[in-house]
């Protein structure tokens, strides 16, 4: 079998890179949506008080 030339290898890799970039550009999974978690810390109108438990 004949060895591929340098130009053939460059063309092959360039096509594979374009194919990879196209595949990743098409996917828009969760990039347009915000966080799924809402109101994580509860109302911010008061500060929660932590007390040490006595033994």
Secondary structure by P-SEA (a helix, b strand, c coil): cccccaaaaaaaaaaaaaaaaaaaaacccccccccccccccccccbbbbbbcccc
